[in-house]
């Protein structure tokens, strides 16, 4: 998928550098790693609104190109 999706941060562990996002209108969680964050977004906070793209990698959906 190449279209940007708007959603919010469900949870994010800064120490471990990963978390989960939820697209608006969905209950499906998307895995995200710290290396997917694009400047000026350097970290994520619970409830923060973000945009991202989704790809199916390593057997799960993962977020890429995450921006706030």
C-alpha positions as CSV (number, residue, x, y, z in Angstrom):
1,X,0.0,0.0,0.0
2,X,1.4,3.4,-0.9
3,X,-1.5,5.7,0.3
4,X,-0.9,7.6,3.5
5,X,-3.1,6.7,6.3
6,X,-4.1,8.9,9.3
7,X,-4.2,7.3,12.7
8,X,-3.0,7.5,16.2
9,X,-0.4,5.9,18.5
10,X,-1.9,3.1,20.7
11,X,1.4,2.5,22.5
12,X,5.1,3.1,22.1
13,X,8.1,1.9,24.1
14,X,10.8,4.6,23.7
15,X,13.5,2.4,25.4
16,X,12.9,-0.5,23.0
17,X,12.0,1.6,20.0
18,X,8.8,0.0,18.9
19,X,5.0,0.3,19.3
20,X,1.6,0.0,17.7
21,X,-0.5,2.4,15.7
22,X,-4.2,2.3,14.9
23,X,-5.7,3.7,11.7
24,X,-8.7,5.9,12.3
25,X,-12.0,4.0,11.8
26,X,-10.3,0.7,12.6
27,X,-9.4,-1.5,15.6
28,X,-6.6,-3.3,13.7
29,X,-3.1,-2.5,15.1
30,X,-0.1,-1.8,13.0
31,X,3.5,-2.5,14.3
32,X,6.0,0.4,14.1
33,X,9.7,0.6,14.8
34,X,11.8,3.7,15.5
35,X,13.6,3.6,12.2
36,X,10.2,4.2,10.4
37,X,9.9,7.7,11.9
38,X,10.6,10.6,9.5
39,X,11.9,13.9,10.7
40,X,10.9,16.0,12.5
41,X,9.1,13.1,14.2
42,X,11.8,11.6,16.5
43,X,9.6,9.7,19.0
44,X,5.9,8.8,19.5
45,X,3.5,9.4,22.4
46,X,0.3,7.5,23.3
47,X,-2.7,9.2,21.6
48,X,-0.5,11.2,19.2
49,X,-2.1,11.7,15.7
50,X,0.2,10.6,12.9
51,X,0.2,9.6,9.2
52,X,2.0,6.6,7.8
53,X,2.1,4.0,5.0
54,X,1.6,0.3,5.5
55,X,3.5,-2.7,4.1
56,X,3.2,-6.4,4.8
57,X,6.7,-7.5,5.9
58,X,7.9,-10.4,8.0
59,X,4.5,-11.9,8.3
60,X,2.7,-8.8,9.7
61,X,1.6,-5.3,8.7
62,X,4.2,-2.7,9.6
63,X,4.1,1.1,9.4
64,X,6.6,3.0,7.4
65,X,7.2,6.7,6.6
66,X,5.6,7.8,9.9
67,X,5.1,11.6,10.2
68,X,3.3,13.8,12.8
